[in-house]
Amino acid sequence: MDIEGLKRNSLGFWEVVDKPSDQELSDYYTNKYYQSERANYRKSYPEEELDVILMKVSQRLHEVEKVRGGDQKPGRVLDVGCGEGFALAEFQRRGWEIEGIDHSVEGLRTMNPDILNNVEQGNVFKLLESRMHNGNTYDVVWLNNVLEHVTEPLDLLKSLRKLIADEGVLVVTVPNDFSELQETLLAGGEIPVRFWIALPDHLSYFTSDSLKSTATATGWHCHSVLADFPIDFYLAHIGSNYVVDRENGPHAHRARLMLEQLIGNKGDERANRLYEALADVGLGRNVTAFLSPA
């Protein structure tokens, strides 16, 4: 398979051929990303969507606690690319010492201004380097939809090992792109293009399998992978296909929120068993890996 502008890495993920510089990326996220409501970031959210956002954070925190062991006390967390700060705010609520870094604090200023003092703005890579140089370590390092944005994801994963404390956990969430479902929909004509290719926002594209192989190759042990709701299912039916007819998008989104709430209301453990099974068969719009140093 040949895709203009992309190549397949030997570890299975797809990556852009002509990569921007770190400075170009820093300028892009500082000056444009949050201010123009790129990706999933918004100036405001309806209550039901906020509920689902916090529910997803809770589910991932539950998995972190399983990996660390149920008797572990709250520790220290670094959120790399903390965005709007929902995860950091929940960690703080649970008694954790929180720290975040991001190219921009615009999203945080809008959604969680109370934790602005816990977040440093600047070039994320330089901020990470300074923490490594200073010998900082964390019980949890959190990367929510960050790895797909960086020019060298392998280098980032290798470097993050220096920041993980003994028995610490790295949590990595990425879009599940170039999945078997997506390629099947494209081959069958249900979708006309690979809509998930989003340059310059996304520079690398992972599935559950390629994320695991990439983690292993960079010195991590993968404890588990969780998916989230497979909204791509709606693309298999012409009446709900939001790529062919964008007017279907809000309806699919509302249905996803309702179903995620129904699943999440059964409790974090039961919901995570379902999401782990979905990831295992390659489904889910995003996938989250829970890693520790190998």
C-alpha positions as CSV (number, residue, x, y, z in Angstrom):
1,M,0.0,0.0,0.0
2,D,1.5,3.3,-1.1
3,I,0.1,6.5,0.5
4,E,1.4,9.9,-0.7
5,G,3.3,11.7,2.1
6,L,3.4,8.7,4.4
7,K,5.5,5.7,4.9
8,R,5.1,2.6,7.0
9,N,7.6,2.1,9.8
10,S,9.0,-1.3,10.4
11,L,7.2,-1.4,13.7
12,G,3.9,-1.2,11.9
13,F,2.8,2.4,12.4
14,W,2.5,5.0,9.6
15,E,4.6,8.2,9.7
16,V,4.9,11.4,7.6
17,V,7.9,11.4,5.2
18,D,8.7,15.1,5.4
19,K,8.7,16.0,9.0
20,P,8.4,19.6,10.4
21,S,11.1,20.9,12.8
22,D,10.4,21.0,16.5
23,Q,10.3,24.9,16.3
24,E,7.7,24.7,13.5
25,L,5.6,22.4,15.7
26,S,6.0,24.6,18.7
27,D,4.9,27.7,16.8
28,Y,1.9,25.9,15.4
29,Y,0.6,24.7,18.7
30,T,1.4,27.9,20.6
31,N,-0.2,30.2,18.0
32,K,-3.0,28.2,16.3
33,Y,-4.0,24.9,17.8
34,Y,-6.2,25.8,20.8
35,Q,-7.1,29.2,19.5
36,S,-8.7,27.8,16.4
37,E,-10.4,24.9,18.2
38,R,-8.4,22.3,16.3
39,A,-8.9,18.5,16.9
40,N,-11.3,17.8,19.8
41,Y,-10.7,21.0,21.9
42,R,-13.5,23.4,22.3
43,K,-14.3,26.7,24.1
44,S,-17.1,25.0,26.0
45,Y,-18.7,21.6,26.4
46,P,-22.3,20.5,27.1
47,E,-22.8,18.8,30.5
48,E,-23.2,15.3,29.1
49,E,-19.9,15.6,27.2
50,L,-18.0,16.7,30.2
51,D,-19.5,13.8,32.1
52,V,-18.1,11.4,29.5
53,I,-14.7,13.1,29.4
54,L,-14.4,12.7,33.2
55,M,-15.7,9.2,33.0
56,K,-12.9,8.3,30.6
57,V,-10.3,9.8,32.9
58,S,-11.7,7.8,35.8
59,Q,-11.5,4.5,33.8
60,R,-7.9,5.1,32.9
61,L,-7.0,6.1,36.4
62,H,-8.6,2.8,37.6
63,E,-6.3,0.9,35.2
64,V,-3.3,2.9,36.5
65,E,-4.2,1.9,40.0
66,K,-4.4,-1.8,39.0
67,V,-0.9,-1.6,37.4
68,R,0.6,0.1,40.4
69,G,-1.2,-2.1,42.9
70,G,-4.2,-1.3,44.9
71,D,-2.3,-0.4,48.1
72,Q,-0.2,2.3,46.5
73,K,-0.7,5.9,47.8
74,P,-1.2,8.8,45.5
75,G,2.1,9.9,44.0
76,R,3.4,12.4,41.5
77,V,2.1,12.8,38.0
78,L,3.4,14.6,34.9
79,D,1.0,15.3,32.1
80,V,2.9,15.8,28.9
81,G,0.8,17.9,26.6
82,C,-1.9,18.4,29.3
83,G,-4.3,20.2,27.0
84,E,-7.4,21.4,28.9
85,G,-6.3,19.8,32.2
86,F,-9.1,17.4,32.8
87,A,-6.8,14.5,33.8
88,L,-4.6,16.7,36.0
89,A,-7.6,18.2,37.8
90,E,-8.9,14.6,38.5
91,F,-5.5,13.5,39.8
92,Q,-5.4,16.5,42.1
93,R,-8.8,15.8,43.4
94,R,-7.6,12.3,44.3
95,G,-4.7,13.6,46.3
96,W,-1.9,13.4,43.7
97,E,0.9,16.0,43.3
98,I,0.3,17.3,39.8
99,E,2.5,18.8,37.1
100,G,1.8,19.6,33.5
101,I,3.7,20.9,30.4
102,D,2.3,22.0,27.1
103,H,3.1,24.3,24.2
104,S,0.0,26.3,25.1
105,V,-2.1,26.8,28.2
106,E,-5.0,28.3,26.3
107,G,-7.2,25.2,26.6
108,L,-6.3,24.9,30.3
109,R,-7.1,28.6,30.9
110,T,-10.6,28.0,29.5
111,M,-11.4,24.6,31.2
112,N,-9.4,24.3,34.4
113,P,-7.9,27.7,35.3
114,D,-7.5,26.6,39.0
115,I,-4.5,24.4,38.1
116,L,-2.6,26.9,35.9
117,N,0.1,27.3,38.5
118,N,0.9,23.6,38.2
119,V,1.5,23.8,34.4
120,E,4.5,25.1,32.6
121,Q,4.1,26.5,29.0
122,G,6.9,26.2,26.4
123,N,8.5,23.8,24.0
124,V,7.5,20.4,25.4
125,F,10.7,18.7,24.3
126,K,12.9,21.3,26.0
127,L,10.8,21.2,29.1
128,L,11.1,17.4,29.2
129,E,14.9,17.6,28.7
130,S,15.2,20.0,31.7
131,R,13.3,17.6,33.9
132,M,15.5,14.7,32.9
133,H,18.6,16.8,33.4
134,N,17.3,17.7,36.9
135,G,16.7,14.0,37.7
136,N,12.9,14.4,38.1
137,T,10.9,11.2,38.4
138,Y,7.1,10.6,38.5
139,D,4.9,7.8,39.5
140,V,2.7,8.4,36.4
141,V,3.6,10.1,33.1
142,W,0.4,10.8,31.1
143,L,0.4,11.2,27.3
144,N,-3.1,11.8,26.0
145,N,-3.2,12.2,22.2
146,V,0.4,13.4,22.1
147,L,2.5,10.7,20.5
148,E,0.8,11.1,17.1
149,H,1.8,14.8,17.1
150,V,5.6,14.5,17.6
151,T,8.2,14.2,14.9
152,E,10.1,11.3,16.6
153,P,7.8,9.1,18.6
154,L,10.4,6.4,19.2
155,D,12.8,8.9,20.7
156,L,10.1,10.4,22.9
157,L,9.1,6.9,24.3
158,K,12.8,6.1,25.0
159,S,13.5,9.3,26.7
160,L,10.4,9.1,28.9
161,R,11.9,6.0,30.7
162,K,14.2,8.4,32.5
163,L,11.3,10.1,34.1
164,I,9.5,7.0,35.5
165,A,9.9,6.1,39.1
166,D,10.2,2.5,40.3
167,E,6.9,0.8,39.7
168,G,5.7,3.9,37.8
169,V,3.3,3.8,34.8
170,L,3.4,5.5,31.4
171,V,-0.1,6.0,30.0
172,V,-0.2,6.6,26.2
173,T,-3.5,7.4,24.3
174,V,-3.4,7.6,20.5
175,P,-6.1,7.6,17.8
176,N,-6.6,4.1,16.4
177,D,-5.8,4.8,12.8
178,F,-5.2,2.6,9.7
179,S,-7.3,0.0,11.6
180,E,-8.7,-3.0,9.9
181,L,-12.2,-1.6,10.2
182,Q,-11.2,1.7,8.5
183,E,-9.4,0.0,5.7
184,T,-12.4,-2.4,5.2
185,L,-14.7,0.5,5.0
186,L,-12.5,2.2,2.4
187,A,-12.2,-1.0,0.3
188,G,-15.9,-1.5,0.4
189,G,-16.7,2.1,-0.7
190,E,-18.5,3.1,2.6
191,I,-15.9,5.9,2.9
192,P,-14.3,7.7,-0.1
193,V,-11.0,8.7,1.5
194,R,-8.7,8.0,4.5
195,F,-10.4,10.7,6.5
196,W,-8.1,10.1,9.6
197,I,-5.0,11.5,7.8
198,A,-4.7,14.9,9.4
199,L,-1.5,16.9,8.5
200,P,0.2,18.7,10.1
201,D,-1.7,17.8,13.3
202,H,-0.9,14.0,13.2
203,L,2.5,13.0,12.1
204,S,2.3,9.3,13.1
205,Y,-0.7,6.8,13.0
206,F,-1.0,3.9,15.3
207,T,-3.2,0.9,15.9
208,S,-3.4,-1.2,19.1
209,D,-0.9,-3.7,17.6
210,S,1.6,-1.2,16.3
211,L,1.4,0.8,19.6
212,K,2.3,-2.3,21.5
213,S,5.2,-3.2,19.2
214,T,6.5,0.4,19.4
215,A,6.3,0.3,23.2
216,T,8.2,-3.0,23.3
217,A,10.9,-1.7,20.9
218,T,11.5,1.3,23.0
219,G,12.0,-0.5,26.3
220,W,8.5,-0.8,27.8
221,H,6.3,-3.6,29.1
222,C,2.7,-3.3,28.1
223,H,0.3,-4.4,30.8
224,S,-2.9,-3.7,28.9
225,V,-4.5,-1.7,26.1
226,L,-8.0,-0.1,26.4
227,A,-10.0,1.1,23.5
228,D,-12.8,3.7,23.7
229,F,-16.2,3.6,22.0
230,P,-15.9,2.5,18.3
231,I,-17.7,5.4,16.7
232,D,-16.4,4.2,13.3
233,F,-19.2,1.5,13.5
234,Y,-21.6,4.2,12.3
235,L,-19.7,4.5,9.0
236,A,-20.8,1.0,8.1
237,H,-24.4,2.2,7.6
238,I,-25.4,4.8,5.0
239,G,-28.0,6.3,7.4
240,S,-25.4,7.1,10.0
241,N,-22.2,7.6,7.9
242,Y,-20.8,10.9,9.0
243,V,-17.9,11.0,6.5
244,V,-20.2,10.7,3.5
245,D,-22.8,13.0,5.1
246,R,-21.4,15.4,7.6
247,E,-24.9,16.2,8.9
248,N,-24.8,12.7,10.5
249,G,-21.8,13.8,12.7
250,P,-23.7,15.4,15.5
251,H,-26.2,12.5,15.7
252,A,-23.4,10.0,15.9
253,H,-21.6,12.0,18.5
254,R,-24.7,12.2,20.7
255,A,-25.3,8.5,20.3
256,R,-21.7,7.8,21.3
257,L,-22.1,9.9,24.5
258,M,-25.2,8.1,25.5
259,L,-23.7,4.7,25.0
260,E,-20.4,5.6,26.7
261,Q,-22.5,6.8,29.7
262,L,-24.4,3.5,29.8
263,I,-21.2,1.5,29.7
264,G,-19.4,3.7,32.2
265,N,-22.3,3.6,34.6
266,K,-21.6,-0.1,35.2
267,G,-18.3,0.9,36.9
268,D,-14.7,1.4,35.8
269,E,-13.7,-2.3,36.1
270,R,-16.6,-3.6,34.0
271,A,-16.3,-0.9,31.4
272,N,-12.5,-1.5,31.1
273,R,-13.1,-5.2,30.5
274,L,-15.2,-4.3,27.5
275,Y,-12.8,-1.7,26.2
276,E,-9.8,-4.1,26.6
277,A,-11.7,-6.7,24.5
278,L,-12.4,-4.1,21.8
279,A,-8.7,-3.1,21.7
280,D,-7.8,-6.7,21.4
281,V,-9.7,-7.1,18.2
282,G,-8.5,-3.8,16.8
283,L,-11.6,-1.7,17.4
284,G,-12.2,1.7,19.2
285,R,-11.6,5.2,18.0
286,N,-8.7,5.7,20.4
287,V,-6.5,3.2,22.2
288,T,-4.6,3.6,25.5
289,A,-1.6,1.6,26.5
290,F,-0.5,1.2,30.2
291,L,3.3,0.7,30.2
292,S,6.1,0.2,32.7
293,P,9.9,0.0,32.1
294,A,10.8,-3.5,30.8
